[in-house]
């Protein structure tokens, strides 16, 4: 009933505009799927062609995104070299988190004290955290992926790069669109858009979408009976944009967006169990009769109460023995006001924004059919940001400049009660962060062909963290084992209920950073340009949020040194590139080579998993681990081989090596210098093509296929073999028919057509590892109507 209501509501959204002109159809009238188009980007805060921008940038317009069946921001990694965009953080328990890595620089942790390494921007507004950053592509005008440090114009946390999502603006004439998609796993997606003028000076655009799919992984009991599902999709999103010409020179744009997610846990697979270590060892040793330890013999594998490898599954498994919590709820709200005043040779801009993310997720921690350990996540993050820019040109437009100021305040709370066999405790804490920045960049055309660009950004950061860790209860989950006449005492390893695991109070750290950029570009002719760039970026520091067992500081310890804090990262990049269009724009080829010196790398890893104490240490800690040198190349190309056929492709190569490690990191990982940087494939490539069978008075019929492949990679810092993902490839294809009037189209296609199962993300400790697996093969049928 809920699906029927949502589908009906989305369809009704477009009905009032039925009599209006077919503006959208007019705009698409000349579209040829096999042609090379040009995309205007704003990577340097001003509009310019992607081919004349001296940056390593990939851009996709609305039609290109639809033709490639891009459903969420994570899908774009299939078409961009040296980019990893994972859609779920395994330990977070929620599908709204993302892990992004560009050119070997990323961040795998999702806690709110840790900053991402790749900046996400929605209509110029910075999205501050990994949680809530998996954006949909409903009503998106284009996506821009900027590779390499973007520390001058974009600022903090763009040490790996930046990804911009630019939504469609209200139209001057009325237009509307309705779309419905059905597919495997009872897929029902609906979308509606309505846009047009409200008066001579005011325009509006309203869009909404609902996505629904059943879970593709079954929860099963020890007898094989189905007890539930994981890996479903249930998302509702909407956007309202109001645009007003306040004067002939002043444009105001007010935007609201919201997303509501009510899903189960991602599709998690238990990949490893060390039955004698950590809590697994305590649990197995406490099971009545002593039948679960290895000394009890192989019969322990037939006892469902023993936690061991009997519950381990291959990554292609579609079943799990998880029995604990199964919830992933996320609510995202955003609002922004953009003011733009244009004068003679000068433009003033103001971007004021507020975003609010709330996350409530709960998951089974260990994958046993008898629940004895789980984790919940309750996250609230709010941010306010203000940016002002002045852009202009002088000297007959030979000199272009942009300067600005930026401020952001962020507050948040993250609480994750951890339920273990012998104890339950609260982990997490509160944050208050402030960021201030001033930036400027100038481009001067020395000749009609040769230009030089220089820029600098200065950033000051103040971070505060108040840990909230304490023992809640000593509840004994082992007592749930049905053994008549046998009871199990509560073993308290942490102290009585209410014992703080960490000294309470606000802990503060400050940092400052200057990130310069210098670029030279030379235009050989109208279609060919070469460039060389030096740039720096930084990622803000962060506190370790998880502690266990209790932390007792030594006498005389500086209060601000009690909390483990990882300082800012820094990347210095050197890049050369060539962009060219040949043969009357039938061939486009862009090539870039880069070298990056990556210092003070923040790594989340498990400290001394085999250390002293009754349970060792199994909680991840954030620390500056060392230095890496990263070099590589990127090639992107498109070719119109015939009027009816276009080929697209890209290739990426990365040689990433750690060259230095801290003493602490080497103490925990003696062979750390031989470790591979996580989420980094040495090779990535994709090939795609679109064939137009006819484009005439009978309409347009075209087919598109895309294959992307990446070489093997580890999914976490310690290079746990169970979380190594071998090389794999993903194939997608579709067949689309568009009517002669361009008003409606129907498309049929599939994703992951080779049904390849691979690790999306993973988490490991001394006792177990688990991973989120990929979605299996899926088909879809889409009907779209616009007028």
SULTA-V555144 format. One record per residue. N is the residue number from 1. RES is the residue in one letter. PSI is psi in degrees with one decimal (NA if undefined). Layout:
# SULTA-V555144
<<N:RES:PSI> <N:RES:PSI>>
This chain:
# SULTA-V555144
<<1:X:-41.4> <2:X:-42.2> <3:X:-41.3> <4:X:-41.4> <5:X:-46.0> <6:X:-39.1> <7:X:-41.9> <8:X:-41.9> <9:X:-42.2> <10:X:-36.4> <11:X:-40.1> <12:X:-25.9> <13:X:-32.9> <14:X:-9.9> <15:X:-39.0> <16:X:-17.8> <17:X:10.6> <18:X:-38.8> <19:X:-6.8> <20:X:172.3> <21:X:153.9> <22:X:70.2> <23:X:-45.9> <24:X:-37.7> <25:X:-36.2> <26:X:-38.8> <27:X:-30.6> <28:X:2.1> <29:X:-35.0> <30:X:14.4> <31:X:129.0> <32:X:114.3> <33:X:-25.2> <34:X:8.6> <35:X:160.4> <36:X:121.9> <37:X:170.9> <38:X:139.7> <39:X:129.9> <40:X:129.1> <41:X:167.4> <42:X:36.6> <43:X:-23.6> <44:X:29.9> <45:X:10.2> <46:X:153.8> <47:X:128.6> <48:X:158.4> <49:X:144.1> <50:X:-27.4> <51:X:-16.7> <52:X:7.3> <53:X:118.7> <54:X:59.8> <55:X:157.0> <56:X:100.6> <57:X:137.7> <58:X:135.4> <59:X:140.9> <60:X:124.0> <61:X:175.2> <62:X:-43.7> <63:X:-38.2> <64:X:-37.6> <65:X:-42.3> <66:X:-43.4> <67:X:-30.1> <68:X:2.5> <69:X:42.4> <70:X:116.0> <71:X:-27.9> <72:X:169.8> <73:X:-28.6> <74:X:-25.1> <75:X:-22.7> <76:X:-20.0> <77:X:-20.8> <78:X:-13.1> <79:X:5.4> <80:X:129.6> <81:X:146.3> <82:X:31.9> <83:X:131.7> <84:X:123.4> <85:X:99.7> <86:X:141.1> <87:X:-1.2> <88:X:135.6> <89:X:120.7> <90:X:-50.1> <91:X:-19.8> <92:X:-23.0> <93:X:2.8> <94:X:149.0> <95:X:-0.6> <96:X:-2.5> <97:X:157.0> <98:X:153.9> <99:X:116.8> <100:X:135.0> <101:X:131.6> <102:X:125.9> <103:X:39.2> <104:X:3.4> <105:X:118.7> <106:X:-167.5> <107:X:131.4> <108:X:-16.5> <109:X:151.6> <110:X:-6.9> <111:X:155.5> <112:X:-7.9> <113:X:-6.9> <114:X:136.3> <115:X:147.4> <116:X:161.6> <117:X:-11.3> <118:X:124.6> <119:X:132.2> <120:X:135.3> <121:X:129.3> <122:X:107.4> <123:X:44.0> <124:X:-1.4> <125:X:127.2> <126:X:131.4> <127:X:111.4> <128:X:-22.6> <129:X:163.1> <130:X:-37.2> <131:X:136.3> <132:X:13.0> <133:X:2.3> <134:X:93.1> <135:X:145.5> <136:X:173.1> <137:X:26.0> <138:X:124.7> <139:X:40.2> <140:X:131.6> <141:X:-42.5> <142:X:162.6> <143:X:131.4> <144:X:128.3> <145:X:111.2> <146:X:120.1> <147:X:139.9> <148:X:164.0> <149:X:134.1> <150:X:43.4> <151:X:-15.8> <152:X:-58.0> <153:X:-28.1> <154:X:-28.1> <155:X:-146.7> <156:X:154.7> <157:X:27.1> <158:X:35.0> <159:X:-30.2> <160:X:-29.6> <161:X:-169.6> <162:X:148.0> <163:X:122.8> <164:X:132.6> <165:X:117.9> <166:X:117.8> <167:X:161.9> <168:X:143.6> <169:X:159.5> <170:X:146.1> <171:X:158.7> <172:X:-22.8> <173:X:158.4> <174:X:137.5> <175:X:156.4> <176:X:159.2> <177:X:140.7> <178:X:140.3> <179:X:138.0> <180:X:137.5> <181:X:134.8> <182:X:158.8> <183:X:-165.7> <184:X:157.4> <185:X:38.5> <186:X:41.3> <187:X:131.1> <188:X:111.5> <189:X:134.3> <190:X:147.9> <191:X:140.9> <192:X:142.2> <193:X:137.3> <194:X:127.4> <195:X:148.5> <196:X:-178.4> <197:X:142.4> <198:X:-25.2> <199:X:-172.0> <200:X:-27.6> <201:X:-4.3> <202:X:134.4> <203:X:155.8> <204:X:153.6> <205:X:125.0> <206:X:129.0> <207:X:148.7> <208:X:152.0> <209:X:149.1> <210:X:133.4> <211:X:133.5> <212:X:130.9> <213:X:142.6> <214:X:160.6> <215:X:146.5> <216:X:0.7> <217:X:128.9> <218:X:135.9> <219:X:133.4> <220:X:152.5> <221:X:172.9> <222:X:-23.5> <223:X:-4.6> <224:X:1.4> <225:X:137.6> <226:X:130.3> <227:X:-6.3> <228:X:-169.1> <229:X:160.9> <230:X:158.0> <231:X:25.4> <232:X:176.3> <233:X:130.3> <234:X:92.0> <235:X:134.3> <236:X:127.4> <237:X:154.6> <238:X:160.0> <239:X:138.2> <240:X:127.3> <241:X:125.0> <242:X:129.9> <243:X:129.3> <244:X:135.5> <245:X:93.7> <246:X:-37.4> <247:X:-177.5> <248:X:-22.8> <249:X:-11.0> <250:X:120.0> <251:X:130.3> <252:X:133.0> <253:X:118.6> <254:X:124.2> <255:X:143.9> <256:X:137.0> <257:X:150.9> <258:X:147.5> <259:X:134.7> <260:X:120.5> <261:X:126.8> <262:X:90.4> <263:X:170.5> <264:X:178.7> <265:X:153.7> <266:X:166.9> <267:X:95.5> <268:X:143.5> <269:X:128.9> <270:X:119.4> <271:X:-21.2> <272:X:142.9> <273:X:129.2> <274:X:98.6> <275:X:-12.1> <276:X:-1.6> <277:X:154.2> <278:X:-146.1> <279:X:-24.2> <280:X:-42.4> <281:X:-41.4> <282:X:-46.1> <283:X:-50.8> <284:X:-34.1> <285:X:-22.9> <286:X:-9.2> <287:X:128.4> <288:X:136.7> <289:X:-9.6> <290:X:32.9> <291:X:-4.3> <292:X:-14.6> <293:X:156.7> <294:X:-31.4> <295:X:-14.6> <296:X:-5.9> <297:X:175.4> <298:X:-14.3> <299:X:-16.4> <300:X:-24.9> <301:X:-12.0> <302:X:-2.1> <303:X:114.0> <304:X:-15.8> <305:X:-8.7> <306:X:137.6> <307:X:105.4> <308:X:-164.8> <309:X:-1.1> <310:X:-17.5> <311:X:3.0> <312:X:139.8> <313:X:154.0> <314:X:159.8> <315:X:-22.3> <316:X:10.4> <317:X:144.2> <318:X:14.6> <319:X:154.5> <320:X:150.5> <321:X:14.8> <322:X:138.0> <323:X:-2.8> <324:X:-156.3> <325:X:154.9> <326:X:70.4> <327:X:140.3> <328:X:93.5> <329:X:132.8> <330:X:136.8> <331:X:126.4> <332:X:129.7> <333:X:140.8> <334:X:149.4> <335:X:142.9> <336:X:149.9> <337:X:117.0> <338:X:127.9> <339:X:132.1> <340:X:119.2> <341:X:126.8> <342:X:124.8> <343:X:-162.2> <344:X:98.4> <345:X:11.2> <346:X:144.5> <347:X:132.8> <348:X:133.5> <349:X:145.9> <350:X:131.1> <351:X:109.9> <352:X:128.4> <353:X:152.5> <354:X:135.6> <355:X:146.5> <356:X:123.3> <357:X:130.0> <358:X:130.0> <359:X:131.3> <360:X:106.9> <361:X:153.9> <362:X:139.0> <363:X:158.3> <364:X:130.5> <365:X:-30.9> <366:X:-9.1> <367:X:27.0> <368:X:147.6> <369:X:-14.2> <370:X:104.3> <371:X:121.1> <372:X:5.3> <373:X:127.6> <374:X:169.9> <375:X:141.0> <376:X:155.9> <377:X:121.3> <378:X:107.8> <379:X:133.6> <380:X:123.4> <381:X:127.9> <382:X:141.7> <383:X:143.6> <384:X:134.5> <385:X:149.2> <386:X:127.0> <387:X:136.8> <388:X:140.8> <389:X:147.4> <390:X:125.9> <391:X:147.2> <392:X:-176.2> <393:X:151.9> <394:X:171.4> <395:X:54.0> <396:X:38.8> <397:X:13.9> <398:X:-20.6> <399:X:122.3> <400:X:141.4> <401:X:155.5> <402:X:136.1> <403:X:156.3> <404:X:172.6> <405:X:146.9> <406:X:139.5> <407:X:141.3> <408:X:131.6> <409:X:135.1> <410:X:135.2> <411:X:153.9> <412:X:162.1> <413:X:135.7> <414:X:122.0> <415:X:125.8> <416:X:95.9> <417:X:130.2> <418:X:122.3> <419:X:112.5> <420:X:171.7> <421:X:-34.7> <422:X:-7.9> <423:X:154.4> <424:X:132.8> <425:X:154.4> <426:X:133.5> <427:X:166.5> <428:X:-148.6> <429:X:-169.2> <430:X:152.4> <431:X:151.5> <432:X:114.2> <433:X:143.6> <434:X:139.1> <435:X:131.5> <436:X:138.5> <437:X:149.0> <438:X:139.6> <439:X:158.6> <440:X:150.1> <441:X:137.6> <442:X:136.3> <443:X:127.5> <444:X:126.0> <445:X:100.2> <446:X:-37.3> <447:X:-176.8> <448:X:-16.1> <449:X:-29.9> <450:X:127.3> <451:X:151.4> <452:X:138.1> <453:X:136.0> <454:X:142.5> <455:X:162.0> <456:X:141.7> <457:X:135.7> <458:X:128.9> <459:X:136.6> <460:X:129.8> <461:X:138.1> <462:X:121.3> <463:X:138.1> <464:X:140.9> <465:X:132.6> <466:X:102.2> <467:X:148.3> <468:X:55.4> <469:X:128.4> <470:X:157.4> <471:X:128.1> <472:X:-46.5> <473:X:159.7> <474:X:29.4> <475:X:135.8> <476:X:103.2> <477:X:-20.1> <478:X:-22.0> <479:X:-10.4> <480:X:-9.3> <481:X:122.5> <482:X:81.3> <483:X:99.8> <484:X:134.2> <485:X:1.4> <486:X:129.3> <487:X:158.8> <488:X:127.9> <489:X:153.2> <490:X:121.2> <491:X:113.2> <492:X:106.0> <493:X:-6.6> <494:X:-15.1> <495:X:172.8> <496:X:165.3> <497:X:135.6> <498:X:-7.9> <499:X:122.8> <500:X:138.2> <501:X:-5.1> <502:X:141.8> <503:X:125.4> <504:X:163.7> <505:X:166.6> <506:X:127.7> <507:X:135.4> <508:X:143.5> <509:X:147.0> <510:X:155.7> <511:X:160.2> <512:X:151.9> <513:X:140.8> <514:X:124.9> <515:X:106.2> <516:X:167.6> <517:X:135.9> <518:X:133.0> <519:X:139.5> <520:X:136.5> <521:X:146.7> <522:X:126.3> <523:X:110.5> <524:X:-40.9> <525:X:-168.7> <526:X:-26.6> <527:X:2.6> <528:X:131.4> <529:X:142.2> <530:X:151.5> <531:X:158.5> <532:X:134.1> <533:X:137.0> <534:X:127.3> <535:X:155.9> <536:X:153.9> <537:X:162.4> <538:X:154.3> <539:X:131.2> <540:X:154.7> <541:X:173.8> <542:X:156.4> <543:X:150.0> <544:X:126.9> <545:X:-24.2> <546:X:128.6> <547:X:145.4> <548:X:129.1> <549:X:-163.4> <550:X:143.1> <551:X:123.8> <552:X:104.2> <553:X:148.5> <554:X:149.9> <555:X:139.2> <556:X:3.7> <557:X:132.5> <558:X:129.1> <559:X:-39.3> <560:X:-8.3> <561:X:-2.1> <562:X:-42.6> <563:X:132.6> <564:X:125.8> <565:X:131.6> <566:X:123.8> <567:X:175.3> <568:X:146.9> <569:X:161.2> <570:X:136.0> <571:X:133.2> <572:X:122.8> <573:X:141.4> <574:X:126.7> <575:X:140.8> <576:X:146.7> <577:X:161.1> <578:X:130.1> <579:X:130.2> <580:X:148.8> <581:X:129.1> <582:X:168.4> <583:X:54.4> <584:X:43.0> <585:X:29.8> <586:X:-11.1> <587:X:128.8> <588:X:128.4> <589:X:123.6> <590:X:131.5> <591:X:139.2> <592:X:143.6> <593:X:144.7> <594:X:156.9> <595:X:130.0> <596:X:130.0> <597:X:109.3> <598:X:112.2> <599:X:157.9> <600:X:45.4> <601:X:126.0> <602:X:125.2> <603:X:135.9> <604:X:115.2> <605:X:163.6> <606:X:124.8> <607:X:123.4> <608:X:67.2> <609:X:-20.2> <610:X:26.5> <611:X:-178.9> <612:X:168.9> <613:X:163.6> <614:X:-24.9> <615:X:-0.2> <616:X:-161.4> <617:X:127.2> <618:X:5.9> <619:X:133.1> <620:X:144.5> <621:X:141.2> <622:X:129.8> <623:X:153.4> <624:X:116.7> <625:X:-31.4> <626:X:-145.2> <627:X:146.1> <628:X:149.6> <629:X:128.3> <630:X:128.5> <631:X:155.2> <632:X:-178.8> <633:X:158.6> <634:X:133.6> <635:X:129.2> <636:X:137.6> <637:X:154.7> <638:X:143.1> <639:X:130.4> <640:X:98.5> <641:X:-22.6> <642:X:166.1> <643:X:-19.3> <644:X:-0.2> <645:X:131.3> <646:X:139.3> <647:X:136.3> <648:X:146.9> <649:X:161.0> <650:X:157.0> <651:X:136.1> <652:X:141.5> <653:X:133.5> <654:X:130.0> <655:X:99.4> <656:X:124.2> <657:X:136.8> <658:X:135.1> <659:X:-9.6> <660:X:142.6> <661:X:152.2> <662:X:161.1> <663:X:-39.7> <664:X:-42.9> <665:X:-41.3> <666:X:-30.8> <667:X:-36.0> <668:X:-29.6> <669:X:83.8> <670:X:-29.6> <671:X:29.8> <672:X:-33.0> <673:X:-17.4> <674:X:-2.2> <675:X:151.3> <676:X:141.1> <677:X:128.6> <678:X:156.5> <679:X:32.5> <680:X:111.1> <681:X:138.3> <682:X:-38.1> <683:X:136.3> <684:X:139.9> <685:X:157.1> <686:X:147.2> <687:X:141.4> <688:X:160.0> <689:X:150.9> <690:X:129.5> <691:X:124.3> <692:X:114.4> <693:X:-37.9> <694:X:149.4> <695:X:85.7> <696:X:-156.3> <697:X:-14.8> <698:X:-0.4> <699:X:-162.1> <700:X:129.7> <701:X:121.3> <702:X:154.4> <703:X:145.4> <704:X:139.7> <705:X:142.0> <706:X:132.8> <707:X:125.5> <708:X:145.2> <709:X:144.3> <710:X:145.4> <711:X:176.5> <712:X:153.5> <713:X:151.8> <714:X:148.2> <715:X:1.2> <716:X:168.0> <717:X:-43.0> <718:X:-2.1> <719:X:43.2> <720:X:124.4> <721:X:-30.2> <722:X:-18.0> <723:X:28.5> <724:X:126.1> <725:X:112.3> <726:X:169.1> <727:X:142.7> <728:X:161.5> <729:X:153.9> <730:X:132.9> <731:X:133.7> <732:X:149.9> <733:X:156.3> <734:X:156.7> <735:X:126.0> <736:X:136.0> <737:X:129.2> <738:X:134.3> <739:X:162.3> <740:X:-33.5> <741:X:-6.1> <742:X:13.4> <743:X:-34.2> <744:X:155.6> <745:X:155.6> <746:X:138.3> <747:X:142.5> <748:X:140.4> <749:X:-171.1> <750:X:156.6> <751:X:150.1> <752:X:53.8> <753:X:-21.6> <754:X:-1.0> <755:X:42.3> <756:X:126.7> <757:X:129.6> <758:X:163.6> <759:X:123.6> <760:X:-48.7> <761:X:163.7> <762:X:165.4> <763:X:145.1> <764:X:157.7> <765:X:-172.4> <766:X:-16.5> <767:X:-21.2> <768:X:165.9> <769:X:146.8> <770:X:161.3> <771:X:153.2> <772:X:127.2> <773:X:164.6> <774:X:160.9> <775:X:145.4> <776:X:-172.1> <777:X:136.4> <778:X:146.0> <779:X:159.7> <780:X:156.5> <781:X:122.0> <782:X:135.6> <783:X:128.8> <784:X:136.4> <785:X:132.7> <786:X:146.2> <787:X:NA>>
